[in-house]
Amino acid sequence: MSQREYALSGVDYTKLQGFKDMMAAAGQRTLDFPNKRGWFIKRTPHSHGGIYMYNGRDTLPYYLCNTQEGLGNKNWIAEWMYQFSGIDSTFYDGIGIDTARMAVNDLIAQGALPIVYTDEVAGGDSDWFTDQRRSGDLAESFFQACKDAGMALVAGESPALKYLIKAEPPVKSAPSFSGCVTGVIQPHSRIITGEKLRVGDKILGVTSSGIHANGISLVIKRALILPDVFMTRLPNGNTLGEEALIPTMSYVALVEALLEARIDIHALLPGTGDGVAKLSFDKRPYSYRVTNWLPDERIPILFRFLRELGVSLMDCLTTFNWGIGYYIFIPASEVDRTIEIGTKAGYEIMEVGQIEEGQRQTIFGPAGDLVLPPPGE
């Protein structure tokens, strides 16, 4: 019930969860297949990607890590703005950044740093690829994402899937974006598995740049019934479309700084799908009590605008990052040092809560102990 409006906008995690569980179960059965070539998959409680080790022992001074992530519906807004805003821009200068960072921010949750990226831009027709200006902006945005993360774009795929992909009107055509990133955990002692997560751990939150790339379907649903649609002017002067297209933040420099300082990180978590409710991602019976948050005026303006349009707080907290784009779980003794290092690395970081014994759930204290269900429920 908590994700009712997001589900009505076309993304119902309760319907997706069964498929995800089946694919995860199938994947689990494949983990021994690479053994015949000397490579072993390291099983960890938190699955943000696969971790690979050679010979099943610490033979090499590193582990490899790999993960896949898609952009979702965000570029549909870019297409709408390009086709209907009348502004001299393709609005694709952040789309490659968003696509790559969604995967990279998952990868670094294992303590891995990115080295190689591959992309897929799957169009519904060949004509989409003929716009040279848009293609140039997109290619440059992928370049910028790779430069910022320190990784190489080594391959990609650009299929025209006439019988599969069809954009929702009034947008004429909008490809599906996804990508795969490979990283290295070096030395392998820097691996973050989630095994050390425990009651009493403190939760630190790192601010987001805005919506990032989750909850976009709900934004589209609400925008389409406004008189000016994505050209609706927000109090900060941006249009709704411009605000929604602010690129996802990269947290690579933050994680790298924490690893270099040997912070005792128990777990890392991107603030993506399921919003703040994703805090209870671990399957163990822990409660995640949020006691502190950004002040109301610091919540990204797009989220506050959606509340004014009537989106419930429960829907917001189970759909959007609500201003926190990344979480760090650490023992209490590491809080001050982690905040200091994160601040020096250029991030705004704050203590937001702690882990307690109890039912698996998130308790959002700033809203009167509002209980948020675990992801997918």
C-alpha positions as CSV (number, residue, x, y, z in Angstrom):
1,M,0.0,0.0,0.0
2,S,2.9,2.3,0.7
3,Q,4.0,2.3,-2.9
4,R,0.5,2.6,-4.3
5,E,1.0,5.8,-6.3
6,Y,4.4,4.7,-7.7
7,A,2.8,1.4,-8.7
8,L,0.0,3.2,-10.4
9,S,2.6,5.2,-12.4
10,G,3.8,1.9,-13.9
11,V,6.5,0.6,-11.4
12,D,5.2,-1.9,-8.9
13,Y,8.0,-3.5,-7.0
14,T,5.7,-6.1,-5.5
15,K,5.1,-7.4,-9.0
16,L,8.7,-7.2,-9.9
17,Q,10.0,-9.0,-6.8
18,G,9.0,-12.5,-7.9
19,F,10.9,-12.2,-11.1
20,K,13.9,-10.8,-9.3
21,D,13.8,-13.7,-6.8
22,M,13.7,-16.3,-9.6
23,M,16.6,-14.7,-11.5
24,A,18.6,-14.5,-8.3
25,A,17.9,-18.2,-7.6
26,A,19.0,-19.1,-11.1
27,G,22.1,-17.0,-10.7
28,Q,23.0,-18.7,-7.4
29,R,23.0,-22.0,-9.2
30,T,25.6,-20.8,-11.7
31,L,28.2,-19.6,-9.2
32,D,30.4,-22.7,-9.4
33,F,30.6,-22.7,-13.2
34,P,33.7,-20.5,-13.4
35,N,35.6,-22.8,-11.0
36,K,36.9,-25.0,-13.9
37,R,38.9,-21.9,-15.1
38,G,40.3,-21.2,-11.6
39,W,37.9,-18.4,-10.7
40,F,35.6,-18.5,-7.8
41,I,32.6,-16.3,-6.8
42,K,32.8,-14.9,-3.3
43,R,29.4,-15.1,-1.7
44,T,28.4,-12.1,0.5
45,P,25.3,-11.1,2.4
46,H,24.8,-7.9,0.4
47,S,24.4,-8.4,-3.3
48,H,25.2,-5.2,-5.2
49,G,27.3,-7.2,-7.7
50,G,29.5,-10.2,-8.2
51,I,32.9,-10.5,-6.6
52,Y,35.5,-12.8,-8.2
53,M,38.7,-14.4,-6.7
54,Y,41.3,-16.6,-8.3
55,N,41.8,-20.2,-7.2
56,G,39.4,-19.7,-4.3
57,R,42.2,-18.3,-2.2
58,D,43.8,-15.0,-1.8
59,T,46.3,-15.9,-4.5
60,L,46.1,-12.5,-6.1
61,P,46.3,-9.2,-4.2
62,Y,42.9,-8.1,-5.5
63,Y,39.3,-9.2,-6.2
64,L,37.4,-8.3,-9.3
65,C,33.8,-7.0,-9.0
66,N,31.1,-6.6,-11.6
67,T,27.6,-5.2,-11.7
68,Q,24.8,-4.1,-14.1
69,E,22.3,-1.2,-13.8
70,G,19.8,0.6,-16.0
71,L,18.7,4.2,-16.2
72,G,15.0,3.6,-16.1
73,N,12.7,6.2,-17.5
74,K,14.7,9.4,-16.9
75,N,15.6,10.0,-20.6
76,W,11.9,10.1,-21.5
77,I,11.9,13.5,-19.7
78,A,15.0,14.6,-21.7
79,E,13.2,13.6,-24.9
80,W,10.1,15.6,-23.9
81,M,12.2,18.6,-23.1
82,Y,14.1,18.3,-26.4
83,Q,10.9,18.0,-28.5
84,F,8.6,20.4,-26.7
85,S,10.4,22.9,-24.4
86,G,11.6,25.2,-27.1
87,I,14.9,25.5,-25.3
88,D,18.0,25.2,-27.4
89,S,19.4,22.0,-25.8
90,T,19.1,18.3,-26.4
91,F,19.0,17.7,-22.6
92,Y,21.2,14.7,-23.1
93,D,24.3,16.2,-21.5
94,G,23.6,14.4,-18.2
95,I,22.0,11.2,-19.4
96,G,25.2,9.2,-19.9
97,I,26.4,10.5,-16.5
98,D,23.2,9.2,-14.9
99,T,23.3,5.8,-16.6
100,A,27.0,5.2,-15.7
101,R,26.7,6.4,-12.1
102,M,23.7,4.3,-11.3
103,A,26.0,1.2,-11.9
104,V,29.1,2.7,-10.4
105,N,27.4,3.7,-7.2
106,D,26.3,0.1,-6.8
107,L,29.8,-1.2,-7.5
108,I,31.6,0.8,-4.9
109,A,29.2,-0.6,-2.2
110,Q,31.5,-3.6,-2.2
111,G,34.7,-1.6,-1.7
112,A,35.5,-1.8,-5.4
113,L,36.7,1.1,-7.5
114,P,35.6,1.2,-11.2
115,I,38.1,0.5,-14.0
116,V,35.9,-0.6,-17.1
117,Y,32.4,0.4,-18.3
118,T,30.3,-0.9,-21.2
119,D,27.0,0.6,-22.2
120,E,23.8,-0.3,-24.1
121,V,21.6,2.2,-25.8
122,A,18.6,0.3,-27.2
123,G,16.4,2.3,-29.5
124,G,13.0,1.6,-30.8
125,D,14.0,2.6,-34.3
126,S,17.1,3.4,-36.3
127,D,16.1,7.1,-36.9
128,W,16.8,8.0,-33.2
129,F,20.5,7.5,-33.8
130,T,20.7,9.9,-36.7
131,D,20.5,13.1,-34.6
132,Q,24.1,14.0,-34.5
133,R,23.8,16.8,-32.0
134,R,22.0,14.6,-29.5
135,S,24.4,11.7,-30.1
136,G,27.3,14.0,-29.5
137,D,25.9,15.3,-26.2
138,L,25.2,11.7,-25.1
139,A,28.7,10.5,-26.0
140,E,30.3,13.4,-24.2
141,S,28.2,12.7,-21.1
142,F,29.5,9.1,-21.0
143,F,33.0,10.4,-21.4
144,Q,32.5,12.8,-18.5
145,A,31.1,10.0,-16.3
146,C,34.1,7.8,-17.1
147,K,36.6,10.6,-16.5
148,D,35.1,11.4,-13.1
149,A,35.0,7.7,-12.0
150,G,38.5,6.8,-13.4
151,M,37.2,4.1,-15.8
152,A,37.5,3.3,-19.5
153,L,34.5,2.9,-21.8
154,V,35.7,-0.1,-23.8
155,A,32.6,-1.4,-25.6
156,G,28.9,-0.9,-26.1
157,E,25.8,-2.0,-27.9
158,S,23.3,0.2,-29.9
159,P,20.5,-2.0,-31.2
160,A,17.4,-0.8,-33.0
161,L,14.6,-2.9,-31.5
162,K,11.6,-2.0,-33.7
163,Y,9.4,-4.7,-32.3
164,L,10.2,-4.3,-28.6
165,I,10.7,-0.6,-27.6
166,K,8.0,2.0,-28.1
167,A,7.9,5.3,-26.3
168,E,4.8,6.5,-24.5
169,P,3.3,9.5,-26.3
170,P,3.7,12.4,-26.8
171,V,7.4,11.5,-26.9
172,K,8.2,10.0,-30.4
173,S,11.1,7.8,-29.4
174,A,13.2,7.2,-26.3
175,P,15.8,4.4,-26.0
176,S,16.4,2.2,-23.0
177,F,19.8,2.8,-21.3
178,S,21.8,0.4,-19.3
179,G,25.4,-0.5,-18.5
180,C,27.9,-2.8,-16.9
181,V,30.8,-1.8,-14.7
182,T,33.8,-3.8,-13.6
183,G,35.9,-2.7,-10.7
184,V,38.8,-3.9,-8.6
185,I,39.0,-4.4,-4.8
186,Q,42.7,-3.8,-4.1
187,P,44.0,-4.9,-1.7
188,H,41.3,-7.5,-1.3
189,S,41.2,-6.7,2.5
190,R,39.1,-3.6,1.5
191,I,36.1,-5.8,0.6
192,I,32.8,-4.7,2.1
193,T,30.4,-7.6,2.5
194,G,27.9,-6.5,5.0
195,E,28.8,-9.4,7.3
196,K,29.9,-7.0,10.0
197,L,26.6,-5.1,10.1
198,R,25.2,-5.3,13.6
199,V,22.9,-3.7,16.2
200,G,24.4,-0.5,17.5
201,D,25.9,0.5,14.1
202,K,25.4,4.2,13.3
203,I,23.9,5.2,9.9
204,L,25.5,8.2,8.1
205,G,23.8,9.8,5.2
206,V,25.4,11.6,2.3
207,T,23.3,14.2,0.5
208,S,22.0,13.7,-3.1
209,S,21.9,16.2,-6.0
210,G,18.2,15.7,-6.3
211,I,16.1,12.8,-7.7
212,H,19.0,11.0,-9.3
213,A,17.3,8.3,-11.4
214,N,14.7,6.6,-9.1
215,G,11.0,7.5,-8.9
216,I,11.0,9.1,-12.4
217,S,7.7,7.3,-13.4
218,L,5.9,9.0,-10.6
219,V,7.3,12.4,-11.6
220,I,6.2,11.9,-15.2
221,K,2.7,10.8,-14.0
222,R,2.3,13.9,-12.0
223,A,3.9,16.3,-14.5
224,L,1.7,15.2,-17.4
225,I,-1.5,16.5,-15.7
226,L,0.0,20.0,-15.0
227,P,-1.0,22.8,-17.5
228,D,2.7,23.5,-18.3
229,V,3.8,19.9,-17.9
230,F,7.7,19.9,-17.5
231,M,7.9,23.6,-18.2
232,T,6.2,24.3,-14.9
233,R,8.4,26.8,-13.1
234,L,9.6,25.9,-9.6
235,P,10.4,28.4,-6.8
236,N,14.2,28.2,-7.5
237,G,13.7,29.3,-11.1
238,N,14.2,26.0,-12.8
239,T,11.6,24.2,-14.8
240,L,10.3,20.9,-13.5
241,G,12.1,19.2,-16.4
242,E,15.4,20.9,-15.7
243,E,15.2,20.0,-12.0
244,A,14.4,16.4,-12.8
245,L,17.3,16.1,-15.1
246,I,20.0,17.2,-12.7
247,P,22.6,14.3,-12.9
248,T,23.1,11.6,-10.2
249,M,25.9,12.3,-7.9
250,S,29.1,10.2,-7.9
251,Y,30.2,8.8,-4.6
252,V,33.4,7.3,-5.9
253,A,35.7,9.9,-4.4
254,L,34.0,9.5,-1.0
255,V,34.3,5.8,-0.8
256,E,37.9,5.9,-2.1
257,A,38.8,8.4,0.6
258,L,37.2,6.3,3.3
259,L,39.0,3.2,2.1
260,E,42.4,5.0,2.0
261,A,41.8,6.1,5.6
262,R,40.9,2.5,6.6
263,I,37.6,3.4,8.1
264,D,35.9,0.4,9.5
265,I,32.9,0.3,7.1
266,H,30.3,-2.3,8.0
267,A,28.2,-1.7,4.9
268,L,27.5,0.8,2.1
269,L,24.1,1.4,0.5
270,P,23.1,3.5,-2.5
271,G,19.9,5.4,-1.8
272,T,18.1,4.2,-5.0
273,G,14.9,2.2,-5.5
274,D,12.5,2.0,-2.6
275,G,13.7,5.4,-1.3
276,V,14.4,5.8,2.4
277,A,12.7,2.5,3.0
278,K,15.7,0.8,1.3
279,L,17.6,1.2,4.6
280,S,16.1,-2.2,5.7
281,F,17.8,-3.9,2.7
282,D,19.5,-6.5,4.9
283,K,17.5,-9.7,5.4
284,R,18.2,-10.0,9.1
285,P,15.7,-8.8,11.7
286,Y,17.1,-5.3,12.3
287,S,15.2,-2.1,12.6
288,Y,16.7,1.0,11.1
289,R,15.7,4.0,13.2
290,V,16.1,7.4,11.6
291,T,16.4,10.1,14.2
292,N,17.9,13.0,12.2
293,W,17.4,14.3,8.7
294,L,17.9,17.3,6.5
295,P,15.7,20.3,7.5
296,D,12.6,20.8,5.4
297,E,14.2,23.6,3.5
298,R,17.1,21.4,2.5
299,I,14.9,18.6,1.0
300,P,15.4,18.9,-2.8
301,I,12.8,21.3,-4.2
302,L,11.4,18.7,-6.7
303,F,10.4,16.5,-3.7
304,R,8.8,19.4,-1.9
305,F,6.9,20.3,-5.0
306,L,5.5,16.8,-5.4
307,R,4.3,17.0,-1.8
308,E,2.5,20.2,-2.7
309,L,0.8,18.3,-5.6
310,G,-0.6,15.8,-3.1
311,V,2.0,13.0,-3.1
312,S,1.9,11.5,0.4
313,L,4.9,11.4,2.6
314,M,4.7,7.6,2.7
315,D,4.9,7.5,-1.1
316,C,7.8,9.9,-1.1
317,L,9.8,8.0,1.5
318,T,9.3,4.7,-0.3
319,T,10.0,6.0,-3.7
320,F,12.5,8.9,-3.6
321,N,15.9,9.4,-1.9
322,W,14.4,12.4,0.0
323,G,17.8,14.2,-0.1
324,I,20.2,11.4,0.9
325,G,21.9,9.6,-1.9
326,Y,24.2,7.2,-0.1
327,Y,24.4,5.5,3.3
328,I,27.4,4.4,5.4
329,F,27.0,1.9,8.2
330,I,29.9,2.1,10.8
331,P,30.5,1.6,14.5
332,A,29.9,4.6,16.7
333,S,33.7,5.1,17.3
334,E,34.1,5.9,13.6
335,V,31.4,8.6,13.2
336,D,33.5,11.7,13.7
337,R,36.4,10.6,11.6
338,T,34.1,9.5,8.8
339,I,32.3,12.8,8.7
340,E,35.6,14.7,8.7
341,I,37.1,12.6,5.8
342,G,33.8,12.9,3.8
343,T,33.7,16.6,4.3
344,K,37.3,17.0,3.1
345,A,36.4,14.9,0.0
346,G,33.7,17.5,-0.8
347,Y,30.6,15.7,0.4
348,E,27.9,16.8,2.9
349,I,27.6,14.0,5.4
350,M,25.6,13.6,8.6
351,E,24.5,11.1,11.2
352,V,20.9,10.1,10.5
353,G,20.3,7.1,12.8
354,Q,21.2,3.7,14.1
355,I,20.5,0.0,13.8
356,E,18.3,-1.6,16.6
357,E,17.0,-5.1,17.4
358,G,13.5,-5.7,16.2
359,Q,11.3,-6.3,13.1
360,R,12.9,-5.7,9.7
361,Q,11.7,-2.1,8.9
362,T,12.7,1.5,8.8
363,I,11.3,3.8,11.4
364,F,11.4,7.4,10.2
365,G,11.5,9.5,13.4
366,P,11.3,13.0,11.8
367,A,7.7,12.1,10.7
368,G,6.6,10.8,14.1
369,D,8.1,7.3,13.8
370,L,6.5,6.5,10.5
371,V,7.1,2.8,9.7
372,L,8.4,2.1,6.2
373,P,8.2,-1.5,5.0
374,P,11.2,-3.4,3.7
375,P,12.1,-3.1,0.0
376,G,9.7,-4.9,-2.3
377,E,7.0,-5.3,0.3
